[in-house]
Amino acid sequence: MGSKREINAFNISFLDLLSGALGAVIILFVAVPKAKQEKKLPKPPSQERELLAKNQSLKAKIKSLEIKLANIDKKTPPELVVEPPKEIVKAEVVQEVKEGILDVDVGFKFKGKKIVFLVDVSGSMKTLDKMGQVKAGLKMLITSMPREFEIDVIQFPGKNKANYYSLWSYTQKLGENQKKEVYRFLNQLRPNGATPTRSVLNYAMTRYSDVTDIVLLSDGAPTGSNSSKYEDIDDILQEVRKNNYKKIQINTIGVGAAFSMNSSTKASVFLRELAKESGGFFYGF
């Protein structure tokens, strides 16, 4: 009986890890949906058929593992049955991802390849692990981006009551070292403070001479600097029109279930209108 319990524990541990990996992919798929193609390209094989085939392959491997475990349970004395280290199981899951078992084609249709991400780290991002979802989604998106993309990441508010704080203050091509710097930057983000959206938008539009796209991720309506008082949305939109003389495409992502449940809130109206102004994309999740 003891050996069966240990084998079952291994099965549950292995499946939990698989579920976690799939969950991380789904976060990105929901947060950053594919946009429509502007040009007609040769139609690739059906993604649904590819994913179904990959899913069947993964199920077959799990079934094979279950059979092996059952045989071990029959042949091995209970005192010799040892649960494999979690590091080994995790490595197997990572290998499956590398082989494409959990691969999902996601991403924005950007205007160009110079992109600045604006990440809301206000105090309200603590609730429902919204900060964790943003970190997971951005990490996976940036991992999938080719080297020719140039990006920077800006948190708002910034450190020591500043309105914003940027990783580099200029865009860099995404080599392996740059990606690691982005991951470290995202890992240290902690929700605190207000939502000075006006300030960070103006900074992003005027600081970067050749930026083509801005991606704003936020869970709330704009407030004043170090203040909980909401700002005038129409006034901010008018200021964006004035400062966006480079015709930067602004995409907005509303973080939190409230965006999909109620489209009339100040936050939802603001993000929707901000994206519409520049032909960008708005999505609430």
Summary of the structure (lengths in Angstrom):
residues: 285
radius of gyration: 22.5
end to end distance: 45.4
largest distance: 76.1
contacts: 843
relative contact order: 0.12
helix: 53%
strand: 12%
